[in-house]
Amino acid sequence: MADPPIWTVDDYRTSTGGRPVYDFLQGLSKKARPRVYAVLAMLEDRGNRLLMPHSRSLGEGLQEIRVPHSEGPFRIIYCFRPGRRIVLLHAFTKRTEQTPKADLDIARVRQRALAKEE
């Protein structure tokens, strides 16, 4: 029997109950979704020990999941919270060399909102 995951992975919820990362994941093709969920399972298992090529630091407490795919590449920005909890803040399909500032800004706003809730 497999050991239970060490980390809890959850998605960000807006003040009105919206789930932007969940909605993004549900919008992926049936071919792309399993690849993304496989990397998220690795994140749940390894947490802060998941490194390149699957995850990297963006600074200021933000991390980025990297999922190569012919329809992508896909990126999910997340942060660590107390209690071995990981919150997926923002997801997008990467179209430029660097992570777009607008996508980082969305993740930072959500990260600050989480900190205020705790």
Buried (B, 14 or more C-beta within 10 A) or exposed (E): EEEEBEBEBBBBBEEEEEBBBBEBBEEBEEEBBEBBEEBBEBBBBBBBEBEEEBBEEBEEBBBBBBBEBEEBEBBBBBBBBEEEBBBBBBBBBBEEEEBEEEBBEBBBEBBEBBEEEE
